[in-house]
Amino acid sequence: MGYTHYWRFTPTASKKNFLKAMILCEKIVATVQAKDHILANGMGEIGTDPIINGDKLIFNGIGEEAHETFCLDINNMQDFDFCKTAQKPYDKVVVACLAVLQRVMGKDVKVSSDGDEKDWTEGRQLAKQILGFLPAVPSGVKRRS
């Protein structure tokens, strides 16, 4: 299947907490885009920007550095979702957003990954650099032995 991140919302997940997480994720995405310009729209089209509109966040890498679309959407809080990043440069932004989502939503979401805690270091550090706090590795991510 390839290097993938997964998340599952509970049926009673708080939309209020989802929106709180979205504000933080949008700050991460906007900061990365302004500084490094490694993100594009969901299709990864060159010359486009991520979609950020308050209750929806959609992005991918750019061109050859794109893989699968990452999407968080309050109107589509499905039971289960995933994003294959193939560990391309935009993976760190996906990881940062999922770590923040887990921190804010707590038991309302379960985040897991094909990677282990080491693979989450760069994304968590990115969140810390931009937001001022280091989100924990979600419990669904493998620990190193």
C-alpha positions in Angstrom: 0.0 0.0 0.0 2.9 2.4 0.6 3.8 4.8 3.4 0.5 5.9 4.7 -1.0 7.8 7.7 -4.5 6.9 8.9 -7.1 8.6 11.1 -10.5 7.6 12.4 -13.0 9.9 14.0 -15.5 8.6 16.6 -19.2 8.9 15.6 -19.6 11.6 18.3 -16.4 13.6 17.5 -16.6 17.2 18.6 -16.9 19.6 15.6 -15.9 22.4 18.0 -12.6 20.7 18.8 -12.2 19.9 15.1 -12.4 23.6 14.3 -9.9 24.4 17.0 -7.5 21.9 15.5 -8.1 23.3 12.0 -7.0 26.8 13.1 -3.7 25.4 14.3 -3.3 23.2 11.2 -4.0 26.1 8.9 -1.3 28.2 10.7 1.2 25.3 10.0 0.2 25.1 6.3 0.2 28.8 5.7 3.6 29.2 7.4 5.2 26.4 5.5 3.8 27.6 2.2 5.0 31.2 2.8 8.5 30.1 3.8 9.2 26.9 1.9 6.6 26.7 -0.8 6.4 22.9 -0.9 2.6 22.6 -1.0 0.0 22.8 -3.7 -3.7 22.2 -4.1 -5.0 18.6 -3.7 -3.9 17.7 -7.2 -0.4 18.9 -6.6 -0.6 21.3 -9.5 2.4 23.6 -10.0 1.5 27.2 -9.3 -1.4 26.5 -7.0 -1.8 26.9 -3.2 -3.3 24.7 -0.5 -7.1 25.2 0.0 -7.6 26.8 3.4 -11.1 28.0 4.2 -11.8 27.6 7.9 -13.6 24.3 7.9 -11.6 22.6 5.1 -7.9 22.1 4.5 -6.6 20.4 1.4 -3.1 20.1 0.2 -0.5 17.9 -1.6 3.1 18.2 -2.6 4.0 20.0 -5.8 4.4 18.3 -9.2 6.8 15.2 -8.8 6.8 15.7 -5.0 3.0 15.2 -4.9 1.5 11.8 -4.0 -2.0 11.7 -2.4 -4.2 14.5 -1.3 -4.4 15.3 2.4 -7.8 16.6 3.4 -9.5 17.6 6.6 -13.1 18.7 6.1 -15.7 19.3 8.9 -18.4 18.3 6.4 -16.7 15.0 5.8 -15.6 13.7 9.2 -15.8 10.2 8.0 -15.3 7.3 10.2 -11.9 6.5 8.6 -9.5 8.3 6.3 -5.9 8.1 5.1 -3.2 9.8 3.1 -0.3 8.1 1.3 2.6 10.5 1.2 5.4 8.1 0.1 7.5 10.1 2.7 7.8 13.0 0.2 8.6 16.5 1.6 5.0 17.4 2.3 4.8 14.4 4.7 6.2 16.5 7.6 3.2 18.9 7.2 0.8 16.0 7.2 2.4 14.6 10.3 2.3 18.0 12.0 -1.4 18.4 11.3 -2.2 14.9 12.4 -0.2 15.3 15.6 -2.1 18.5 16.4 -5.4 16.9 15.4 -4.7 14.2 18.0 -3.7 16.6 20.7 -6.8 18.8 20.3 -9.4 16.1 19.7 -8.1 13.5 22.1 -10.2 10.4 22.2 -12.4 11.7 19.4 -9.8 10.7 16.8 -7.3 7.8 16.6 -4.2 8.5 14.4 -1.9 5.8 13.2 0.8 5.4 10.6 3.0 3.0 8.7 5.9 5.0 10.2 7.2 4.9 13.7 7.9 7.6 16.3 11.2 8.5 14.6 9.4 9.1 11.3 7.2 11.6 13.2 10.1 13.7 14.6 10.4 16.2 11.8 6.6 16.9 11.6 6.3 17.3 15.4 9.3 19.7 15.5 7.7 21.7 12.7 4.5 22.0 14.8 6.6 23.1 17.8 8.5 25.7 15.7 5.3 27.2 14.4 2.9 26.8 17.3 5.2 26.8 20.2 4.4 23.4 21.6 5.5 19.9 20.8 2.5 17.6 20.2 3.0 14.0 21.4 3.4 11.0 19.1 -0.2 9.7 18.8 -0.7 6.4 20.6 -1.5 4.6 17.3 2.1 5.3 16.0 4.6 2.5 16.6 7.2 3.1 19.3 10.8 2.2 18.8 12.0 -0.7 20.8 
